């Protein structure tokens, strides 16, 4: 969501629009990547709800045409703040990046009821709700959002991502230690990404299929210790490397043979588009919501069943011998480029509509 906000802000700024980014707490690295013309303000609050009063004050004092809020519950706080600014002219837009039904399906019934009420009551009060995939949109509709209030706009990526690493120290890093099947996976180390699924698939590739492979996982998160413990338990320390958070995941994907996404659910799956832009074949779980919308029915990549290590291993084995034409993948990735997606946002935010 941060990446999308940054890319869209810089794009709209380049088109002559005035942008102002707000954050709950400090994001110095984010502000450094924004165009100099984009204003940046942080409320320096530790809790989202604590930003309500300063947000109301901001909406009332700033001359705003459109206010865009990203992700529940920031969206909810923004709608509530907007209620206190009913006499002002700004139009409120929400962008939902996550499949909320999957994200919170293990929470209490009371929590899920409040989630549903917040969507059915508050989301229907805004000008438009943008979903980053059709799956996210349908999930919101199931929770009470009126269909006519929604529009699907995919997350924007750059069509020539590989060229952005020219001056990056990681561009020349040797990610893989041996001549083998090189696999990369990029994402936060949290339950959603289901890395145990991928680790068990690597175990099958090594011990049952006798395939010499190496997997490099980039990311940090709350599940890191559990993931490391499972790698040690499976005796896969030579096959799987955790490199932590890296500033340029493109260099890792470029050095690999395949990108693998093992998630239980996604909102969109930006990393898939990034891999396609490099001409890399992708193996992904057919999870809700984004992967199948990006790569189709095995048209631009390979899909496997969710939380099924055997099927994931089989698809990796098949992809090893059946890579897609890189030019075909690169051309497809351009459908998700900022040049394609940016104008869609520019049109929907046009205050003359």
Secondary structure in CASP SS format (residue, H / E / C, confidence):
PFRMAT SS
TARGET T0000
AUTHOR 0000-0000-0000
METHOD secondary structure of the structure
MODEL  1
X C 1.00
X H 1.00
X H 1.00
X H 1.00
X H 1.00
X H 1.00
X H 1.00
X H 1.00
X H 1.00
X H 1.00
X H 1.00
X H 1.00
X H 1.00
X H 1.00
X C 1.00
X C 1.00
X C 1.00
X C 1.00
X C 1.00
X E 1.00
X E 1.00
X E 1.00
X E 1.00
X C 1.00
X C 1.00
X C 1.00
X C 1.00
X H 1.00
X H 1.00
X H 1.00
X H 1.00
X H 1.00
X C 1.00
X C 1.00
X C 1.00
X C 1.00
X C 1.00
X C 1.00
X E 1.00
X E 1.00
X E 1.00
X E 1.00
X C 1.00
X C 1.00
X C 1.00
X C 1.00
X C 1.00
X H 1.00
X H 1.00
X H 1.00
X H 1.00
X H 1.00
X H 1.00
X H 1.00
X H 1.00
X H 1.00
X H 1.00
X H 1.00
X H 1.00
X H 1.00
X H 1.00
X C 1.00
X C 1.00
X C 1.00
X C 1.00
X E 1.00
X E 1.00
X E 1.00
X E 1.00
X E 1.00
X C 1.00
X C 1.00
X C 1.00
X H 1.00
X H 1.00
X H 1.00
X H 1.00
X H 1.00
X H 1.00
X H 1.00
X H 1.00
X H 1.00
X H 1.00
X C 1.00
X C 1.00
X C 1.00
X C 1.00
X C 1.00
X C 1.00
X C 1.00
X E 1.00
X E 1.00
X E 1.00
X E 1.00
X E 1.00
X E 1.00
X C 1.00
X C 1.00
X C 1.00
X H 1.00
X H 1.00
X H 1.00
X H 1.00
X C 1.00
X C 1.00
X C 1.00
X C 1.00
X C 1.00
X H 1.00
X H 1.00
X H 1.00
X H 1.00
X H 1.00
X H 1.00
X H 1.00
X H 1.00
X H 1.00
X H 1.00
X H 1.00
X H 1.00
X H 1.00
X H 1.00
X H 1.00
X H 1.00
X H 1.00
X C 1.00
X C 1.00
X E 1.00
X E 1.00
X E 1.00
X E 1.00
X C 1.00
X C 1.00
X H 1.00
X H 1.00
X H 1.00
X H 1.00
X H 1.00
X H 1.00
X H 1.00
X H 1.00
X H 1.00
X C 1.00
X C 1.00
X C 1.00
X C 1.00
X H 1.00
X H 1.00
X H 1.00
X E 1.00
X E 1.00
X E 1.00
X C 1.00
X C 1.00
X C 1.00
X C 1.00
X E 1.00
X C 1.00
X C 1.00
X C 1.00
X H 1.00
X H 1.00
X H 1.00
X H 1.00
X H 1.00
X C 1.00
X C 1.00
X C 1.00
X H 1.00
X H 1.00
X H 1.00
X H 1.00
X C 1.00
X C 1.00
X C 1.00
X C 1.00
X C 1.00
X C 1.00
X C 1.00
X C 1.00
X E 1.00
X E 1.00
X E 1.00
X E 1.00
X E 1.00
X E 1.00
X C 1.00
X C 1.00
X C 1.00
X C 1.00
X H 1.00
X H 1.00
X H 1.00
X C 1.00
X H 1.00
X H 1.00
X H 1.00
X H 1.00
X H 1.00
X H 1.00
X H 1.00
X H 1.00
X H 1.00
X H 1.00
X H 1.00
X H 1.00
X H 1.00
X C 1.00
X C 1.00
X C 1.00
X C 1.00
X C 1.00
X E 1.00
X E 1.00
X E 1.00
X E 1.00
X E 1.00
X E 1.00
X C 1.00
X C 1.00
X C 1.00
X C 1.00
X C 1.00
X H 1.00
X H 1.00
X H 1.00
X H 1.00
X H 1.00
X H 1.00
X H 1.00
X H 1.00
X H 1.00
X H 1.00
X C 1.00
X C 1.00
X C 1.00
X C 1.00
X C 1.00
X C 1.00
X E 1.00
X E 1.00
X E 1.00
X E 1.00
X E 1.00
X C 1.00
X C 1.00
X C 1.00
X C 1.00
X H 1.00
X H 1.00
X H 1.00
X H 1.00
X H 1.00
X H 1.00
X H 1.00
X C 1.00
X C 1.00
X E 1.00
X E 1.00
X E 1.00
X E 1.00
X C 1.00
X C 1.00
X C 1.00
X E 1.00
X C 1.00
X C 1.00
X C 1.00
X C 1.00
X H 1.00
X H 1.00
X H 1.00
X H 1.00
X H 1.00
X H 1.00
X H 1.00
X H 1.00
X C 1.00
X C 1.00
X C 1.00
X E 1.00
X E 1.00
X E 1.00
X E 1.00
X E 1.00
X C 1.00
X C 1.00
X E 1.00
X C 1.00
X C 1.00
X H 1.00
X H 1.00
X H 1.00
X H 1.00
X H 1.00
X C 1.00
X C 1.00
X C 1.00
X C 1.00
X C 1.00
X C 1.00
X E 1.00
X E 1.00
X E 1.00
X C 1.00
X C 1.00
X C 1.00
X C 1.00
X H 1.00
X H 1.00
X H 1.00
X H 1.00
X H 1.00
X H 1.00
X H 1.00
X H 1.00
X H 1.00
X H 1.00
X H 1.00
X H 1.00
X H 1.00
X C 1.00
X C 1.00
X C 1.00
X C 1.00
X H 1.00
X H 1.00
X H 1.00
X H 1.00
X H 1.00
X H 1.00
X H 1.00
X H 1.00
X H 1.00
X H 1.00
X H 1.00
X E 1.00
X H 1.00
X H 1.00
X H 1.00
X H 1.00
X H 1.00
X H 1.00
X H 1.00
X H 1.00
X H 1.00
X H 1.00
X H 1.00
X C 1.00
X C 1.00
X C 1.00
X C 1.00
X C 1.00
END
